[in-house]
Amino acid sequence: MRLWAPALTIVSLALVVPPPAETRLDPVAALRVQLESGDGVAFTSVTSTRVPERDKPMISRRSGVHELAHGKVVASDYREDQDGTDPERTMAFPDRSYEQSTGWRRYLPEGKNWVFEKTKDPPVLTCGLIRLSNPATLKVMLAGARTKRPGGVYDGTRTTLHEGVITLGEVAQVDPGLRIGLDQRLTDAEARIRVDWKLWIGRDQLVHRCHASSWLLTFLGEDDFDPMHIVEDLRLSRWGHPADLKPPPADQAASLDQLDSPEEAPVTPRPR
């Protein structure tokens, strides 16, 4: 019996050794994992824009998917309508964007279904004026959170609600590519714009909802200095689902200079 005692002792000790602790990601690290994954995230958003000369706000609704890879958003496919009229579909890639809408249809050559435009603005995941697809932006927002409390269930996961306020100047310090409009860098006045934000972060450490509210003095370069109030409510779901977005076939797309009467055509597609 004495020959078996040491062996039994060793086996017993092995059975009670706890497994190594699981490394839990924080929200910034979890976002970075998703941005490298090659997978996608679905989104829906409602944006309210209120200007002084209108009694009711303009309402824009979007729904679609972002494809994530190489540390960024590499493609987006979404549908959008303004005040419930003339729905548009946009596909955005790092060097070009494609759009379908009834507004474009009568200007397209026969056999073409899409309008495309070359662009230097890559697709991004935004919430209001903030680019959530930039991990450094998420980090500085959470570091400045003023409150934190239970936030309910979204996309099947219980969330924690983080709230705070940040200026666009503070965002631009960690996201130098931040723009208002298509190509404009922030002015000193724009850098002082405050964004009131809320983030609902799940047990998976991913953002499942974002609410952002801000007042602007100008919008897309217009010479109108009346305040404009923009509020966006963004929902994110199905993080990690497969996504493989491809541009439309080349023979189905027309460039702006191929349109019939291009000078009368609608505004150019908005790369996002």
Secondary structure as GFF3:
##gff-version 3
##sequence-region A 1 272
A	DSSP	alpha_helix	5	16	.	.	.	ID=ss1
A	DSSP	alpha_helix	27	35	.	.	.	ID=ss2
A	DSSP	beta_strand	39	50	.	.	.	ID=ss3
A	DSSP	beta_strand	58	69	.	.	.	ID=ss4
A	DSSP	beta_strand	72	82	.	.	.	ID=ss5
A	DSSP	beta_strand	85	92	.	.	.	ID=ss6
A	DSSP	beta_strand	96	100	.	.	.	ID=ss7
A	DSSP	alpha_helix	102	105	.	.	.	ID=ss8
A	DSSP	beta_strand	114	118	.	.	.	ID=ss9
A	DSSP	beta_strand	126	127	.	.	.	ID=ss10
A	DSSP	beta_strand	130	131	.	.	.	ID=ss11
A	DSSP	alpha_helix	135	143	.	.	.	ID=ss12
A	DSSP	beta_strand	147	154	.	.	.	ID=ss13
A	DSSP	beta_strand	157	167	.	.	.	ID=ss14
A	DSSP	alpha_helix	168	174	.	.	.	ID=ss15
A	DSSP	alpha_helix	188	191	.	.	.	ID=ss16
A	DSSP	beta_strand	194	202	.	.	.	ID=ss17
A	DSSP	beta_strand	207	216	.	.	.	ID=ss18
A	DSSP	beta_strand	228	242	.	.	.	ID=ss19
A	DSSP	three_ten_helix	250	252	.	.	.	ID=ss20
A	DSSP	beta_strand	253	255	.	.	.	ID=ss21
A	DSSP	three_ten_helix	256	258	.	.	.	ID=ss22
A	DSSP	three_ten_helix	262	264	.	.	.	ID=ss23
###
